[in-house]
C-alpha cells in the first residue's frame, strides 16, 4: 500500500498516483470513501 498526500491544484483537490502503478494518463477511475476517511481506488 502506498501513502500519498492530497494537494490543491486550481479548483480541484489532487492525489498523485505513483508512476510505478502504471496508470495511463487520462484514464478515469472510480473510488470510494470509507468511514474513517480512507480512499480506495477501484481499478
N, C-alpha and C positions, 0 to 999 in steps of 0.2 A: 504494500500500500504506500502511495506517495502522499506527502503533505504539501499543500500549496497555500498561498495567501491570496485573497481577493484584493483587487485594486480598482480604482475608478479610472475609466478611460472615456472621456467625453460625457455622454449622458447614460453610460452603462457601467455596471459592475462586472469586472472581467476576472476569470480564473484561468491561469496559464496551465496548459497541459504539457507535460514533458514530451520532448521530441522522441524519446525512447519508446513511447506508446504507439508510434506510427499512425497518428491521427492525421488524416488528409485535410488540408485547409479547405474551408467551405462546406465540409460535411456537417449536417445537422444531427444532433444527438438529443435525447430526452434524459432528464434527470429527475430525481425525487428528493424531497427534503424530509429528513427524519425528525423525530420528536425532539432530539437534543441537538438540533442544528448541524446535522451531518448530511452531506450530499452524496448521492450515489449516481454515478454516470452509467446509464444503461446502454451498453454497446451491442 
